[in-house]
Amino acid sequence: MGFRSEEEALRRKTEALAADLEEARRTIDEARPRLERVEALERQLRAAQDELARHRAKKKRPNRRPALIALVTLIVFAVGGAAFVLFVTASQRQEVAQRVAVAQAREHQHREARAQAEAERSRAEAEARAAAEAARRAAEARPPWAERTGRVTRVEGAAAPVDRRASCDVTLERTTQPGFDARLVVRCDERVIYGRPGFGFLGGCRRDADGAPERCEDRTGSRDEGDPMVVIDRGTGRVVVSDGPELPWTVEIALDGG
């Protein structure tokens, strides 16, 4: 598979994984009302448990007024209401138990739904990260856009890092850094004058017919971003590195070959 086909396949896989991640997020959003319902059921469950505890506490409450209770019991039996009172108490306990069981079953279902949604989201995020890492490694494994030698043809400014006798190596590397098209490293007489580690990223490049960056510019100097300014034009075979304004300098390089 060519580099373009490989890059296209990785791009499609990344887009598919991003779609899966979005679907997982929608699943979580759809499950959120149910999760809120779980919280409501939990509150109902606690209320039911409190009510059950109160009923049990009433049952266990000591007889502090035996004479009055005996009198009430006699009256209840006299009107035939004892069985009714016992029946109501048993029914209430059964109803509370049923409500507790239903709330617990619903809580279990919603916890399972929440766990499933979280698992789907974690899986989609892991696959997206893996695809991005695979794309980064594939880009790093491919050869750079261009590797050229050159020579310094013009030097201006006392602060210039090299002189006109310097020979240079210019490498336009591939990158997966978001928002950038390439990374440029300019080394003259073994000294890196542009693109030290962690820097040298170029965006907004004009590309040639094969999709490779042909002309790139960095108009921000080292005072603001840590790297000098640069213009590389592969079509004309020219690289200009400059910096300032405190101690301005310019180095122009003519690239060898076509």
Phi and psi in degrees as a GROMACS rama.xvg file:
@    title "Ramachandran Plot"
@    xaxis  label "Phi"
@    yaxis  label "Psi"
@TYPE xy
-69.7012  169.883  GLY-2
-62.5118  -40.0189  PHE-3
-64.9413  -44.5184  ARG-4
-62.7988  -41.0772  SER-5
-64.1738  -43.6093  GLU-6
-64.4014  -40.2572  GLU-7
-64.6635  -41.1237  GLU-8
-63.5846  -41.9988  ALA-9
-66.1607  -38.5385  LEU-10
-62.828  -42.9944  ARG-11
-66.0043  -40.2205  ARG-12
-63.5219  -41.2419  LYS-13
-62.6404  -41.6725  THR-14
-64.2558  -39.5212  GLU-15
-64.8621  -40.936  ALA-16
-66.9195  -38.4154  LEU-17
-62.5898  -37.5189  ALA-18
-65.7194  -40.5712  ALA-19
-61.3098  -41.1932  ASP-20
-62.9655  -41.9182  LEU-21
-63.8248  -38.9322  GLU-22
-64.279  -40.266  GLU-23
-63.9174  -40.0342  ALA-24
-64.7213  -37.7744  ARG-25
-65.3287  -37.1585  ARG-26
-61.3373  -41.5235  THR-27
-64.635  -41.946  ILE-28
-62.7228  -40.1767  ASP-29
-68.1094  -31.2188  GLU-30
-78.9962  -15.1535  ALA-31
-59.5063  -42.3629  ARG-32
-59.9117  -37.036  PRO-33
-67.4149  -36.3876  ARG-34
-64.6095  -39.0201  LEU-35
-64.0992  -36.1615  GLU-36
-63.9529  -37.8328  ARG-37
-59.8231  -44.3775  VAL-38
-62.2048  -39.4709  GLU-39
-64.3722  -41.1863  ALA-40
-65.4212  -35.7602  LEU-41
-62.5275  -40.9929  GLU-42
-63.8023  -41.1982  ARG-43
-63.5301  -38.7571  GLN-44
-61.9287  -44.9661  LEU-45
-63.3273  -39.3498  ARG-46
-64.1253  -41.4044  ALA-47
-64.9958  -41.5661  ALA-48
-63.779  -39.7508  GLN-49
-63.5316  -40.8238  ASP-50
-64.7938  -40.9212  GLU-51
-63.5318  -40.2601  LEU-52
-64.4114  -37.9942  ALA-53
-64.6395  -39.8239  ARG-54
-63.4171  -42.3428  HIS-55
-65.8191  -38.8628  ARG-56
-64.4726  -38.7346  ALA-57
-63.0639  -36.9866  LYS-58
-65.8858  -35.7457  LYS-59
-91.0141  -3.01356  LYS-60
-63.7395  131.145  ARG-61
-66.7699  152.505  PRO-62
-79.5297  98.2939  ASN-63
-93.8655  -15.9868  ARG-64
-130.647  69.8262  ARG-65
-61.1968  -36.1103  PRO-66
-65.1694  -44.4678  ALA-67
-66.8025  -40.6993  LEU-68
-64.7515  -41.2053  ILE-69
-61.0379  -42.1903  ALA-70
-62.3774  -45.5719  LEU-71
-62.2403  -40.4821  VAL-72
-61.6935  -43.0653  THR-73
-62.3189  -41.7988  LEU-74
-64.0081  -42.2983  ILE-75
-62.9215  -46.478  VAL-76
-63.6399  -35.2473  PHE-77
-63.7594  -35.6808  ALA-78
-94.9241  5.01856  VAL-79
72.1368  24.538  GLY-80
-98.9269  -1.12925  GLY-81
-62.8495  -45.6918  ALA-82
-62.3392  -36.9741  ALA-83
-64.9687  -43.5569  PHE-84
-62.4906  -44.6933  VAL-85
-63.8867  -38.8434  LEU-86
-65.2985  -42.457  PHE-87
-63.2238  -42.3987  VAL-88
-61.9794  -44.4351  THR-89
-65.5003  -39.3076  ALA-90
-64.2321  -41.8754  SER-91
-63.1892  -41.9751  GLN-92
-64.2123  -40.2276  ARG-93
-65.6101  -40.6016  GLN-94
-63.738  -43.2574  GLU-95
-61.6797  -43.807  VAL-96
-61.7501  -40.552  ALA-97
-65.0804  -41.9218  GLN-98
-62.4234  -39.9453  ARG-99
-63.0007  -43.9054  VAL-100
-63.9971  -42.5779  ALA-101
-64.206  -44.0101  VAL-102
-63.0127  -39.7788  ALA-103
-66.1418  -40.2367  GLN-104
-64.3019  -43.3335  ALA-105
-66.0007  -40.0288  ARG-106
-61.025  -41.8769  GLU-107
-62.6859  -43.599  HIS-108
-61.4797  -44.7728  GLN-109
-70.528  -33.2398  HIS-110
-64.7916  -39.5444  ARG-111
-64.1359  -42.2355  GLU-112
-63.4431  -41.3333  ALA-113
-65.566  -42.0606  ARG-114
-63.4847  -39.2311  ALA-115
-65.4018  -42.8602  GLN-116
-64.21  -40.9444  ALA-117
-64.895  -38.8168  GLU-118
-65.0386  -40.2345  ALA-119
-64.7326  -41.8602  GLU-120
-64.5999  -42.9987  ARG-121
-63.1666  -40.5722  SER-122
-64.1403  -45.7097  ARG-123
-63.9111  -41.4126  ALA-124
-65.2789  -39.9598  GLU-125
-64.8435  -41.5606  ALA-126
-67.329  -37.4202  GLU-127
-64.8426  -42.174  ALA-128
-64.5065  -40.1273  ARG-129
-64.6521  -39.8764  ALA-130
-65.6954  -41.4518  ALA-131
-64.5028  -40.5125  ALA-132
-66.2558  -39.5815  GLU-133
-63.3058  -40.0786  ALA-134
-64.4353  -40.8015  ALA-135
-63.7212  -44.8739  ARG-136
-66.3991  -38.0938  ARG-137
-64.2601  -39.794  ALA-138
-65.7589  -40.4056  ALA-139
-68.1931  -29.9506  GLU-140
-76.9747  -21.7421  ALA-141
-77.4447  154.905  ARG-142
-66.304  156.514  PRO-143
-65.5796  163.749  PRO-144
-60.7754  -38.9439  TRP-145
-158.315  143.088  ALA-146
-132.476  114.391  GLU-147
-133.924  149.985  ARG-148
-99.4239  164.436  THR-149
-166.266  -178.55  GLY-150
-138.122  147.963  ARG-151
-73.8047  126.869  VAL-152
-110.747  -16.8868  THR-153
-151.625  135.134  ARG-154
-133.977  129.866  VAL-155
-131.84  140.4  GLU-156
96.9583  136.473  GLY-157
-68.2349  -21.47  ALA-158
-88.2619  4.44785  ALA-159
-59.5209  136.286  ALA-160
-76.4046  -12.4318  PRO-161
-138.961  171.023  VAL-162
-116.654  -178.392  ASP-163
-71.8325  -9.09096  ARG-164
-89.0136  -1.51227  ARG-165
-75.7503  144.004  ALA-166
-105.736  151.498  SER-167
-133.124  154.182  CYS-168
-118.58  127.58  ASP-169
-119.381  122.481  VAL-170
-124.105  123.864  THR-171
-105.106  100.257  LEU-172
-87.9773  155.932  GLU-173
-77.0376  156.342  ARG-174
-150.072  150.388  THR-175
-108.207  10.7736  THR-176
-64.3724  123.089  GLN-177
-57.3124  135.161  PRO-178
87.4647  0.569548  GLY-179
-126.3  152.531  PHE-180
-100.26  -27.4912  ASP-181
-164.233  170.433  ALA-182
-128.246  129.491  ARG-183
-108.174  133.823  LEU-184
-124.989  122.289  VAL-185
-117.113  116.633  VAL-186
-121.232  121.91  ARG-187
-122.541  125.01  CYS-188
50.0786  47.0712  ASP-189
65.1705  14.1393  GLU-190
-116.4  126.01  ARG-191
-79.4351  115.142  VAL-192
-101.014  -10.0038  ILE-193
-154.857  137.019  TYR-194
89.6597  36.3518  GLY-195
-63.5751  164.372  ARG-196
-50.9682  129.695  PRO-197
88.8001  -4.0896  GLY-198
-129.633  -176.649  PHE-199
93.5353  9.49786  GLY-200
-80.6095  135.808  PHE-201
-123.654  135.844  LEU-202
-125.792  167.804  GLY-203
67.5155  29.3787  GLY-204
-74.3235  146.634  CYS-205
-83.1938  133.635  ARG-206
-106.241  156.591  ARG-207
-89.647  -172.282  ASP-208
-64.6159  -25.1382  ALA-209
-89.4907  1.30995  ASP-210
88.11  1.82463  GLY-211
-83.8482  144.142  ALA-212
-59.4706  126.847  PRO-213
-105.233  -40.9447  GLU-214
-137.303  123.291  ARG-215
-131.05  151.075  CYS-216
-135.827  147.068  GLU-217
-129.811  106.609  ASP-218
-96.5781  10.3702  ARG-219
-110.286  127.076  THR-220
-81.497  -179.638  GLY-221
-67.7607  -24.7312  SER-222
-63.5161  -31.9654  ARG-223
-98.0467  -36.1788  ASP-224
-127.606  -0.469015  GLU-225
93.4229  -15.507  GLY-226
-119.998  150.853  ASP-227
-64.6001  177.893  PRO-228
-84.3501  154.887  MET-229
-153.184  149.573  VAL-230
-133.509  123.26  VAL-231
-121.379  128.473  ILE-232
-128.208  103.115  ASP-233
-69.336  -27.543  ARG-234
-65.2039  -41.1552  GLY-235
-94.8522  -6.59188  THR-236
67.8479  42.3255  GLY-237
-134.263  136.205  ARG-238
-129.818  129.738  VAL-239
-123.677  119.578  VAL-240
-112.541  132.211  VAL-241
-148.565  165.657  SER-242
-158.145  169.363  ASP-243
161.239  -165.71  GLY-244
-93.0095  -9.17962  PRO-245
-62.2845  -52.1232  GLU-246
-126.345  78.4536  LEU-247
-65.7728  143.119  PRO-248
-152.786  157.799  TRP-249
-142.192  136.143  THR-250
-128.258  122.175  VAL-251
-108.774  136.127  GLU-252
-123.545  133.319  ILE-253
-100.058  123.501  ALA-254
-79.5403  143.866  LEU-255
-82.9341  152.979  ASP-256
73.2718  -173.78  GLY-257
